[in-house]
Structure formats: structure tokens, C-alpha cells
Amino acid sequence: MALHITLLLTTAFFAKDGKKVGSSTAKTCADPVSCVTGSMNSGQSKVTLNSQCCNVDLCNNASVPDLPPKPSNGKRCFTCNATADCTRTMACEGNETQCFITTAEVDGKKVTTKGCSSKLFCERSGTLALGLPVQSYGFGANMKCCEGNLCNGALSLRVYFLMLVPLLSLFVF
């Protein structure tokens, strides 16, 4: 039987200028895997998760502060938020060790968002364990993460070439 703990979780939403635009707090019993901290930043908006866990009765009467700002960690990712220009880069902060790309269809148009993310948001099991699908944060319906610097750039020519070879063979034969 898994040890259950009391979870205090604060989710905060920030605008580009760092101004907080909303937050939510949850107090519940959970498994220790739910004690997490992380952030997802597109340069235009940022979502942070900060939790505190304890294992004695009624220990969740306090509140959990927003995740404090973290210094740059040396990692860089491409950034864009529903714009055609996805060539700008941003510095990742704290435990944002992955770059991400999300795509969603909004009013019949494909919208792309790129930025930095903590591993928590990239692991489907991590967000689902918390009941927090990425879509609920407005970052997109389809998400891909990678670990190298600037790894979330445009598709490489190699990918296009690999798609082109089968098409050319149709015309040659």
C-alpha cells in the first residue's frame, strides 16, 4: 500500500511582463509522486507549479507560495506564441531543462507555441498523475519535448529530404 500524504499545490499563471494573472490552490490527499515543482515558459506566458507535502493529520492548513523566480540555467530554447516568427530564443530558468513545441488548432488555424519546460510537463505520466493535462494551461493539444539547446527549432532539411525521396520515386518509376 502506498504512503499517502497531504498535498498543497499552487498553480500560478504569469504574463510576459512577469505580472501574475491568475492562480489556483488545491489541498488534498495524494501519493508522494504528486509532490512536484516546475514551470513551463513560452516567453509570452508562464505556468508554475509549487507543492508542499506533509504526512500528519490536518497539516494542510497553510498556503503554498508561488514558485519563486529562478535564475537562468544556461539552457536556451526557441520561443514563439501563436506567431509566425519562431526564430527568437529565450533563456530557460531553474529546472526548465527541456525545450517544447506545442500545436493546436484555433479557429481553423494551426497555432504553434515554443519555449522552456520542466521535465514534469513533458512527461505524460507526470501531468496525468496530478490530473493536469498540458491542454488545460492553454499551451496546446500536441506537445513534443527535447533536451538539447535550441532543439525545438524548425524541422531540419533532413526530415524534408526523407519525405521527398518516396515522392520522387513515384515519378521516376
mmCIF file of the C-alpha atoms, coordinates in Angstrom:
data_MODEL
# 
_entry.id   MODEL 
# 
loop_
_atom_site.group_PDB 
_atom_site.id 
_atom_site.type_symbol 
_atom_site.label_atom_id 
_atom_site.label_alt_id 
_atom_site.label_comp_id 
_atom_site.label_asym_id 
_atom_site.label_entity_id 
_atom_site.label_seq_id 
_atom_site.pdbx_PDB_ins_code 
_atom_site.Cartn_x 
_atom_site.Cartn_y 
_atom_site.Cartn_z 
_atom_site.occupancy 
_atom_site.B_iso_or_equiv 
_atom_site.pdbx_formal_charge 
_atom_site.auth_seq_id 
_atom_site.auth_comp_id 
_atom_site.auth_asym_id 
_atom_site.auth_atom_id 
_atom_site.pdbx_PDB_model_num 
ATOM 1   C CA . MET A 1 1   ? 0.000   0.000  0.000   1.00 0.00 ? 1   MET A CA 1 
ATOM 2   C CA . ALA A 1 2   ? 1.388   3.407  -0.983  1.00 0.00 ? 2   ALA A CA 1 
ATOM 3   C CA . LEU A 1 3   ? 2.056   6.050  1.620   1.00 0.00 ? 3   LEU A CA 1 
ATOM 4   C CA . HIS A 1 4   ? -0.470  8.861  1.260   1.00 0.00 ? 4   HIS A CA 1 
ATOM 5   C CA . ILE A 1 5   ? 0.487   12.413 2.036   1.00 0.00 ? 5   ILE A CA 1 
ATOM 6   C CA . THR A 1 6   ? -1.306  15.714 2.244   1.00 0.00 ? 6   THR A CA 1 
ATOM 7   C CA . LEU A 1 7   ? -0.636  17.841 -0.810  1.00 0.00 ? 7   LEU A CA 1 
ATOM 8   C CA . LEU A 1 8   ? -0.774  21.620 -1.012  1.00 0.00 ? 8   LEU A CA 1 
ATOM 9   C CA . LEU A 1 9   ? -0.380  22.702 -4.645  1.00 0.00 ? 9   LEU A CA 1 
ATOM 10  C CA . THR A 1 10  ? -0.314  26.233 -6.033  1.00 0.00 ? 10  THR A CA 1 
ATOM 11  C CA . THR A 1 11  ? -0.564  26.817 -9.773  1.00 0.00 ? 11  THR A CA 1 
ATOM 12  C CA . ALA A 1 12  ? 0.199   30.353 -10.938 1.00 0.00 ? 12  ALA A CA 1 
ATOM 13  C CA . PHE A 1 13  ? -0.186  31.953 -14.372 1.00 0.00 ? 13  PHE A CA 1 
ATOM 14  C CA . PHE A 1 14  ? 2.051   34.853 -15.415 1.00 0.00 ? 14  PHE A CA 1 
ATOM 15  C CA . ALA A 1 15  ? 2.039   37.271 -18.369 1.00 0.00 ? 15  ALA A CA 1 
ATOM 16  C CA . LYS A 1 16  ? 5.114   38.289 -20.389 1.00 0.00 ? 16  LYS A CA 1 
ATOM 17  C CA . ASP A 1 17  ? 5.981   41.122 -18.029 1.00 0.00 ? 17  ASP A CA 1 
ATOM 18  C CA . GLY A 1 18  ? 6.031   38.712 -15.081 1.00 0.00 ? 18  GLY A CA 1 
ATOM 19  C CA . LYS A 1 19  ? 2.759   40.016 -13.723 1.00 0.00 ? 19  LYS A CA 1 
ATOM 20  C CA . LYS A 1 20  ? 0.612   37.313 -12.138 1.00 0.00 ? 20  LYS A CA 1 
ATOM 21  C CA . VAL A 1 21  ? -2.692  36.968 -13.979 1.00 0.00 ? 21  VAL A CA 1 
ATOM 22  C CA . GLY A 1 22  ? -4.232  34.107 -12.006 1.00 0.00 ? 22  GLY A CA 1 
ATOM 23  C CA . SER A 1 23  ? -3.660  31.211 -9.674  1.00 0.00 ? 23  SER A CA 1 
ATOM 24  C CA . SER A 1 24  ? -5.348  28.228 -8.113  1.00 0.00 ? 24  SER A CA 1 
ATOM 25  C CA . THR A 1 25  ? -4.688  26.219 -4.967  1.00 0.00 ? 25  THR A CA 1 
ATOM 26  C CA . ALA A 1 26  ? -5.517  22.592 -4.203  1.00 0.00 ? 26  ALA A CA 1 
ATOM 27  C CA . LYS A 1 27  ? -5.430  20.835 -0.849  1.00 0.00 ? 27  LYS A CA 1 
ATOM 28  C CA . THR A 1 28  ? -5.914  17.078 -0.929  1.00 0.00 ? 28  THR A CA 1 
ATOM 29  C CA . CYS A 1 29  ? -4.518  13.683 -0.031  1.00 0.00 ? 29  CYS A CA 1 
ATOM 30  C CA . ALA A 1 30  ? -2.215  12.230 -2.657  1.00 0.00 ? 30  ALA A CA 1 
ATOM 31  C CA . ASP A 1 31  ? 0.654   9.890  -3.407  1.00 0.00 ? 31  ASP A CA 1 
ATOM 32  C CA . PRO A 1 32  ? 4.210   11.185 -2.891  1.00 0.00 ? 32  PRO A CA 1 
ATOM 33  C CA . VAL A 1 33  ? 4.694   11.308 -6.689  1.00 0.00 ? 33  VAL A CA 1 
ATOM 34  C CA . SER A 1 34  ? 2.402   14.340 -6.665  1.00 0.00 ? 34  SER A CA 1 
ATOM 35  C CA . CYS A 1 35  ? 4.873   16.445 -4.652  1.00 0.00 ? 35  CYS A CA 1 
ATOM 36  C CA . VAL A 1 36  ? 6.276   18.421 -7.568  1.00 0.00 ? 36  VAL A CA 1 
ATOM 37  C CA . THR A 1 37  ? 7.715   21.747 -8.549  1.00 0.00 ? 37  THR A CA 1 
ATOM 38  C CA . GLY A 1 38  ? 8.079   23.008 -12.087 1.00 0.00 ? 38  GLY A CA 1 
ATOM 39  C CA . SER A 1 39  ? 7.355   25.607 -14.729 1.00 0.00 ? 39  SER A CA 1 
ATOM 40  C CA . MET A 1 40  ? 6.564   25.975 -18.403 1.00 0.00 ? 40  MET A CA 1 
ATOM 41  C CA . ASN A 1 41  ? 7.516   29.228 -20.115 1.00 0.00 ? 41  ASN A CA 1 
ATOM 42  C CA . SER A 1 42  ? 6.779   30.380 -23.660 1.00 0.00 ? 42  SER A CA 1 
ATOM 43  C CA . GLY A 1 43  ? 8.268   33.844 -23.212 1.00 0.00 ? 43  GLY A CA 1 
ATOM 44  C CA . GLN A 1 44  ? 4.788   35.346 -23.534 1.00 0.00 ? 44  GLN A CA 1 
ATOM 45  C CA . SER A 1 45  ? 3.249   33.415 -20.656 1.00 0.00 ? 45  SER A CA 1 
ATOM 46  C CA . LYS A 1 46  ? 4.411   31.135 -17.875 1.00 0.00 ? 46  LYS A CA 1 
ATOM 47  C CA . VAL A 1 47  ? 2.769   28.490 -15.690 1.00 0.00 ? 47  VAL A CA 1 
ATOM 48  C CA . THR A 1 48  ? 4.354   27.411 -12.414 1.00 0.00 ? 48  THR A CA 1 
ATOM 49  C CA . LEU A 1 49  ? 3.530   24.572 -10.033 1.00 0.00 ? 49  LEU A CA 1 
ATOM 50  C CA . ASN A 1 50  ? 4.747   24.593 -6.434  1.00 0.00 ? 50  ASN A CA 1 
ATOM 51  C CA . SER A 1 51  ? 3.771   21.988 -3.865  1.00 0.00 ? 51  SER A CA 1 
ATOM 52  C CA . GLN A 1 52  ? 4.367   21.212 -0.230  1.00 0.00 ? 52  GLN A CA 1 
ATOM 53  C CA . CYS A 1 53  ? 3.710   17.797 1.206   1.00 0.00 ? 53  CYS A CA 1 
ATOM 54  C CA . CYS A 1 54  ? 3.335   16.571 4.750   1.00 0.00 ? 54  CYS A CA 1 
ATOM 55  C CA . ASN A 1 55  ? 2.240   13.301 6.345   1.00 0.00 ? 55  ASN A CA 1 
ATOM 56  C CA . VAL A 1 56  ? 0.473   14.174 9.602   1.00 0.00 ? 56  VAL A CA 1 
ATOM 57  C CA . ASP A 1 57  ? -3.231  14.755 10.059  1.00 0.00 ? 57  ASP A CA 1 
ATOM 58  C CA . LEU A 1 58  ? -4.580  18.209 9.175   1.00 0.00 ? 58  LEU A CA 1 
ATOM 59  C CA . CYS A 1 59  ? -1.168  19.562 8.189   1.00 0.00 ? 59  CYS A CA 1 
ATOM 60  C CA . ASN A 1 60  ? -2.512  21.292 5.083   1.00 0.00 ? 60  ASN A CA 1 
ATOM 61  C CA . ASN A 1 61  ? -3.879  24.371 6.826   1.00 0.00 ? 61  ASN A CA 1 
ATOM 62  C CA . ALA A 1 62  ? -1.087  26.618 5.481   1.00 0.00 ? 62  ALA A CA 1 
ATOM 63  C CA . SER A 1 63  ? -0.841  28.012 1.979   1.00 0.00 ? 63  SER A CA 1 
ATOM 64  C CA . VAL A 1 64  ? 1.901   27.357 -0.527  1.00 0.00 ? 64  VAL A CA 1 
ATOM 65  C CA . PRO A 1 65  ? 3.620   30.393 -2.041  1.00 0.00 ? 65  PRO A CA 1 
ATOM 66  C CA . ASP A 1 66  ? 4.009   30.803 -5.782  1.00 0.00 ? 66  ASP A CA 1 
ATOM 67  C CA . LEU A 1 67  ? 7.161   29.251 -7.144  1.00 0.00 ? 67  LEU A CA 1 
ATOM 68  C CA . PRO A 1 68  ? 9.794   31.974 -6.712  1.00 0.00 ? 68  PRO A CA 1 
ATOM 69  C CA . PRO A 1 69  ? 11.639  33.272 -9.789  1.00 0.00 ? 69  PRO A CA 1 
ATOM 70  C CA . LYS A 1 70  ? 14.672  31.154 -10.618 1.00 0.00 ? 70  LYS A CA 1 
ATOM 71  C CA . PRO A 1 71  ? 17.938  32.226 -12.254 1.00 0.00 ? 71  PRO A CA 1 
ATOM 72  C CA . SER A 1 72  ? 18.851  31.268 -15.796 1.00 0.00 ? 72  SER A CA 1 
ATOM 73  C CA . ASN A 1 73  ? 20.294  27.757 -16.010 1.00 0.00 ? 73  ASN A CA 1 
ATOM 74  C CA . GLY A 1 74  ? 22.322  28.198 -19.224 1.00 0.00 ? 74  GLY A CA 1 
ATOM 75  C CA . LYS A 1 75  ? 19.856  26.318 -21.464 1.00 0.00 ? 75  LYS A CA 1 
ATOM 76  C CA . ARG A 1 76  ? 18.286  28.122 -24.437 1.00 0.00 ? 76  ARG A CA 1 
ATOM 77  C CA . CYS A 1 77  ? 15.165  27.301 -26.450 1.00 0.00 ? 77  CYS A CA 1 
ATOM 78  C CA . PHE A 1 78  ? 13.356  28.848 -29.382 1.00 0.00 ? 78  PHE A CA 1 
ATOM 79  C CA . THR A 1 79  ? 10.253  30.786 -28.396 1.00 0.00 ? 79  THR A CA 1 
ATOM 80  C CA . CYS A 1 80  ? 7.071   31.866 -30.124 1.00 0.00 ? 80  CYS A CA 1 
ATOM 81  C CA . ASN A 1 81  ? 3.499   32.194 -29.079 1.00 0.00 ? 81  ASN A CA 1 
ATOM 82  C CA . ALA A 1 82  ? 0.923   31.998 -31.861 1.00 0.00 ? 82  ALA A CA 1 
ATOM 83  C CA . THR A 1 83  ? 3.123   33.995 -34.239 1.00 0.00 ? 83  THR A CA 1 
ATOM 84  C CA . ALA A 1 84  ? 4.811   33.106 -37.490 1.00 0.00 ? 84  ALA A CA 1 
ATOM 85  C CA . ASP A 1 85  ? 8.213   34.229 -36.151 1.00 0.00 ? 85  ASP A CA 1 
ATOM 86  C CA . CYS A 1 86  ? 9.632   31.360 -34.112 1.00 0.00 ? 86  CYS A CA 1 
ATOM 87  C CA . THR A 1 87  ? 13.283  32.347 -34.565 1.00 0.00 ? 87  THR A CA 1 
ATOM 88  C CA . ARG A 1 88  ? 13.718  34.209 -31.267 1.00 0.00 ? 88  ARG A CA 1 
ATOM 89  C CA . THR A 1 89  ? 15.434  32.430 -28.386 1.00 0.00 ? 89  THR A CA 1 
ATOM 90  C CA . MET A 1 90  ? 14.974  32.586 -24.647 1.00 0.00 ? 90  MET A CA 1 
ATOM 91  C CA . ALA A 1 91  ? 16.967  31.632 -21.572 1.00 0.00 ? 91  ALA A CA 1 
ATOM 92  C CA . CYS A 1 92  ? 15.487  28.801 -19.516 1.00 0.00 ? 92  CYS A CA 1 
ATOM 93  C CA . GLU A 1 93  ? 15.203  29.164 -15.751 1.00 0.00 ? 93  GLU A CA 1 
ATOM 94  C CA . GLY A 1 94  ? 15.520  26.891 -12.736 1.00 0.00 ? 94  GLY A CA 1 
ATOM 95  C CA . ASN A 1 95  ? 14.588  23.285 -13.560 1.00 0.00 ? 95  ASN A CA 1 
ATOM 96  C CA . GLU A 1 96  ? 13.384  24.062 -17.094 1.00 0.00 ? 96  GLU A CA 1 
ATOM 97  C CA . THR A 1 97  ? 15.712  21.504 -18.684 1.00 0.00 ? 97  THR A CA 1 
ATOM 98  C CA . GLN A 1 98  ? 13.676  20.773 -21.799 1.00 0.00 ? 98  GLN A CA 1 
ATOM 99  C CA . CYS A 1 99  ? 12.514  22.711 -24.841 1.00 0.00 ? 99  CYS A CA 1 
ATOM 100 C CA . PHE A 1 100 ? 8.958   22.193 -26.057 1.00 0.00 ? 100 PHE A CA 1 
ATOM 101 C CA . ILE A 1 101 ? 6.788   22.688 -29.134 1.00 0.00 ? 101 ILE A CA 1 
ATOM 102 C CA . THR A 1 102 ? 3.014   22.569 -28.915 1.00 0.00 ? 102 THR A CA 1 
ATOM 103 C CA . THR A 1 103 ? 0.494   22.859 -31.717 1.00 0.00 ? 103 THR A CA 1 
ATOM 104 C CA . ALA A 1 104 ? -3.204  23.426 -31.544 1.00 0.00 ? 104 ALA A CA 1 
ATOM 105 C CA . GLU A 1 105 ? -5.911  24.367 -33.979 1.00 0.00 ? 105 GLU A CA 1 
ATOM 106 C CA . VAL A 1 106 ? -7.630  27.624 -33.101 1.00 0.00 ? 106 VAL A CA 1 
ATOM 107 C CA . ASP A 1 107 ? -10.439 28.894 -35.335 1.00 0.00 ? 107 ASP A CA 1 
ATOM 108 C CA . GLY A 1 108 ? -9.223  26.628 -38.136 1.00 0.00 ? 108 GLY A CA 1 
ATOM 109 C CA . LYS A 1 109 ? -5.615  27.852 -37.941 1.00 0.00 ? 109 LYS A CA 1 
ATOM 110 C CA . LYS A 1 110 ? -2.594  25.927 -36.700 1.00 0.00 ? 110 LYS A CA 1 
ATOM 111 C CA . VAL A 1 111 ? -1.058  27.735 -33.723 1.00 0.00 ? 111 VAL A CA 1 
ATOM 112 C CA . THR A 1 112 ? 2.462   26.910 -32.535 1.00 0.00 ? 112 THR A CA 1 
ATOM 113 C CA . THR A 1 113 ? 3.956   27.690 -29.140 1.00 0.00 ? 113 THR A CA 1 
ATOM 114 C CA . LYS A 1 114 ? 7.594   27.074 -28.196 1.00 0.00 ? 114 LYS A CA 1 
ATOM 115 C CA . GLY A 1 115 ? 9.629   27.605 -25.064 1.00 0.00 ? 115 GLY A CA 1 
ATOM 116 C CA . CYS A 1 116 ? 11.267  26.084 -21.979 1.00 0.00 ? 116 CYS A CA 1 
ATOM 117 C CA . SER A 1 117 ? 9.740   23.471 -19.685 1.00 0.00 ? 117 SER A CA 1 
ATOM 118 C CA . SER A 1 118 ? 10.446  21.467 -16.575 1.00 0.00 ? 118 SER A CA 1 
ATOM 119 C CA . LYS A 1 119 ? 10.527  17.742 -17.229 1.00 0.00 ? 119 LYS A CA 1 
ATOM 120 C CA . LEU A 1 120 ? 7.270   17.394 -15.258 1.00 0.00 ? 120 LEU A CA 1 
ATOM 121 C CA . PHE A 1 121 ? 5.213   18.984 -18.047 1.00 0.00 ? 121 PHE A CA 1 
ATOM 122 C CA . CYS A 1 122 ? 6.920   16.867 -20.700 1.00 0.00 ? 122 CYS A CA 1 
ATOM 123 C CA . GLU A 1 123 ? 6.254   13.531 -19.038 1.00 0.00 ? 123 GLU A CA 1 
ATOM 124 C CA . ARG A 1 124 ? 2.718   12.489 -19.751 1.00 0.00 ? 124 ARG A CA 1 
ATOM 125 C CA . SER A 1 125 ? 2.710   10.339 -16.617 1.00 0.00 ? 125 SER A CA 1 
ATOM 126 C CA . GLY A 1 126 ? 3.786   13.336 -14.536 1.00 0.00 ? 126 GLY A CA 1 
ATOM 127 C CA . THR A 1 127 ? 0.988   15.632 -15.624 1.00 0.00 ? 127 THR A CA 1 
ATOM 128 C CA . LEU A 1 128 ? -1.637  12.900 -15.605 1.00 0.00 ? 128 LEU A CA 1 
ATOM 129 C CA . ALA A 1 129 ? -0.650  11.788 -12.090 1.00 0.00 ? 129 ALA A CA 1 
ATOM 130 C CA . LEU A 1 130 ? -1.567  15.289 -10.996 1.00 0.00 ? 130 LEU A CA 1 
ATOM 131 C CA . GLY A 1 131 ? -4.680  15.362 -13.136 1.00 0.00 ? 131 GLY A CA 1 
ATOM 132 C CA . LEU A 1 132 ? -3.085  18.200 -15.091 1.00 0.00 ? 132 LEU A CA 1 
ATOM 133 C CA . PRO A 1 133 ? -3.143  17.664 -18.849 1.00 0.00 ? 133 PRO A CA 1 
ATOM 134 C CA . VAL A 1 134 ? -0.998  20.230 -20.668 1.00 0.00 ? 134 VAL A CA 1 
ATOM 135 C CA . GLN A 1 135 ? -4.013  21.445 -22.655 1.00 0.00 ? 135 GLN A CA 1 
ATOM 136 C CA . SER A 1 136 ? -5.579  22.925 -19.525 1.00 0.00 ? 136 SER A CA 1 
ATOM 137 C CA . TYR A 1 137 ? -2.822  25.541 -19.460 1.00 0.00 ? 137 TYR A CA 1 
ATOM 138 C CA . GLY A 1 138 ? -3.541  26.736 -22.989 1.00 0.00 ? 138 GLY A CA 1 
ATOM 139 C CA . PHE A 1 139 ? -0.129  25.743 -24.351 1.00 0.00 ? 139 PHE A CA 1 
ATOM 140 C CA . GLY A 1 140 ? -1.561  23.378 -26.959 1.00 0.00 ? 140 GLY A CA 1 
ATOM 141 C CA . ALA A 1 141 ? -3.028  19.997 -27.665 1.00 0.00 ? 141 ALA A CA 1 
ATOM 142 C CA . ASN A 1 142 ? 0.003   18.253 -29.158 1.00 0.00 ? 142 ASN A CA 1 
ATOM 143 C CA . MET A 1 143 ? 3.253   18.596 -27.283 1.00 0.00 ? 143 MET A CA 1 
ATOM 144 C CA . LYS A 1 144 ? 6.792   17.408 -28.019 1.00 0.00 ? 144 LYS A CA 1 
ATOM 145 C CA . CYS A 1 145 ? 9.820   17.965 -25.801 1.00 0.00 ? 145 CYS A CA 1 
ATOM 146 C CA . CYS A 1 146 ? 13.548  17.659 -26.368 1.00 0.00 ? 146 CYS A CA 1 
ATOM 147 C CA . GLU A 1 147 ? 16.671  18.103 -24.237 1.00 0.00 ? 147 GLU A CA 1 
ATOM 148 C CA . GLY A 1 148 ? 19.357  19.826 -26.334 1.00 0.00 ? 148 GLY A CA 1 
ATOM 149 C CA . ASN A 1 149 ? 19.966  23.564 -26.584 1.00 0.00 ? 149 ASN A CA 1 
ATOM 150 C CA . LEU A 1 150 ? 17.685  25.092 -29.235 1.00 0.00 ? 150 LEU A CA 1 
ATOM 151 C CA . CYS A 1 151 ? 16.400  21.613 -30.087 1.00 0.00 ? 151 CYS A CA 1 
ATOM 152 C CA . ASN A 1 152 ? 12.852  22.905 -30.657 1.00 0.00 ? 152 ASN A CA 1 
ATOM 153 C CA . GLY A 1 153 ? 13.750  24.754 -33.858 1.00 0.00 ? 153 GLY A CA 1 
ATOM 154 C CA . ALA A 1 154 ? 12.215  24.308 -37.290 1.00 0.00 ? 154 ALA A CA 1 
ATOM 155 C CA . LEU A 1 155 ? 12.224  20.901 -38.950 1.00 0.00 ? 155 LEU A CA 1 
ATOM 156 C CA . SER A 1 156 ? 15.581  20.134 -40.434 1.00 0.00 ? 156 SER A CA 1 
ATOM 157 C CA . LEU A 1 157 ? 16.192  19.713 -44.143 1.00 0.00 ? 157 LEU A CA 1 
ATOM 158 C CA . ARG A 1 158 ? 16.969  16.065 -43.443 1.00 0.00 ? 158 ARG A CA 1 
ATOM 159 C CA . VAL A 1 159 ? 13.338  15.470 -42.427 1.00 0.00 ? 159 VAL A CA 1 
ATOM 160 C CA . TYR A 1 160 ? 12.065  17.143 -45.581 1.00 0.00 ? 160 TYR A CA 1 
ATOM 161 C CA . PHE A 1 161 ? 14.541  15.137 -47.688 1.00 0.00 ? 161 PHE A CA 1 
ATOM 162 C CA . LEU A 1 162 ? 13.371  11.864 -46.124 1.00 0.00 ? 162 LEU A CA 1 
ATOM 163 C CA . MET A 1 163 ? 9.774   12.749 -47.013 1.00 0.00 ? 163 MET A CA 1 
ATOM 164 C CA . LEU A 1 164 ? 10.756  13.833 -50.515 1.00 0.00 ? 164 LEU A CA 1 
ATOM 165 C CA . VAL A 1 165 ? 12.586  10.629 -51.558 1.00 0.00 ? 165 VAL A CA 1 
ATOM 166 C CA . PRO A 1 166 ? 9.435   8.425  -51.605 1.00 0.00 ? 166 PRO A CA 1 
ATOM 167 C CA . LEU A 1 167 ? 7.549   11.078 -53.579 1.00 0.00 ? 167 LEU A CA 1 
ATOM 168 C CA . LEU A 1 168 ? 10.302  11.339 -56.193 1.00 0.00 ? 168 LEU A CA 1 
ATOM 169 C CA . SER A 1 169 ? 10.396  7.567  -56.600 1.00 0.00 ? 169 SER A CA 1 
ATOM 170 C CA . LEU A 1 170 ? 6.744   7.667  -57.691 1.00 0.00 ? 170 LEU A CA 1 
ATOM 171 C CA . PHE A 1 171 ? 7.658   9.886  -60.648 1.00 0.00 ? 171 PHE A CA 1 
ATOM 172 C CA . VAL A 1 172 ? 10.831  8.008  -61.631 1.00 0.00 ? 172 VAL A CA 1 
ATOM 173 C CA . PHE A 1 173 ? 9.278   4.540  -61.762 1.00 0.00 ? 173 PHE A CA 1 
# 
